[in-house]
């Protein structure tokens, strides 16, 4: 089991961030025989502003969906919502709605 946070997918194409994500995908791919589950502990989606769904655009969700789908093709992935991600504000937090990340949920 591996835990990761702060992926900030869908941030608009910052090249240094893209390189870091590519290295992370390579690491997960190389570790796949020993890795049975990847848990994303918040920060999966790059939010434009703190405070909820108003800071998350359609393009951001599509880019995050693509990145998580790439990871899910290698190893099972569970996503726990973090601060500012589109979920409710009560505790316990509900999971991200499946329609937000359609490719990654397959």
Residue, then its C-alpha position, 0 to 999 in steps of 0.5 A: x500500500x502506498x499513500x500520496x497527497x498533493x498531486x494537484x492534477x489539472x493545474x494548467x500545464x506547469x512543465x515542472x509539475x508535469x515532469x514530477x507527475x511523469x516521474x511518479x507514474x514511472x515510479x508506480x509502474x516500476x513498483x506495480x508488482x509489489x504495490x497493491x493499492x495507491x491511496x491519494x490522501x487529499x490534494x488530487x485536484x488543483x483548486x483555483x481557490x480554497x473553499x469548495x467546488x467554485x474553485x474547480x473547473x471542468x478543465x481541471x476535473x478532466x485533467x485530474x480524471x486523465x491523470x488518475x485514470x493513468x494511475x488506475x490503469x497500473x494499480x487500484x487507486x482510492x481517492x480521499x477528498x482534501x481541502x477545497x475539493x468538490x465534496x461536502x464540508x460535513x464530517x465524515x466527508x463523502x467520497x468524490x462523486x463518481x461523475x466527476x472522474x468518469x475515466x478514473x472510476x472504470 
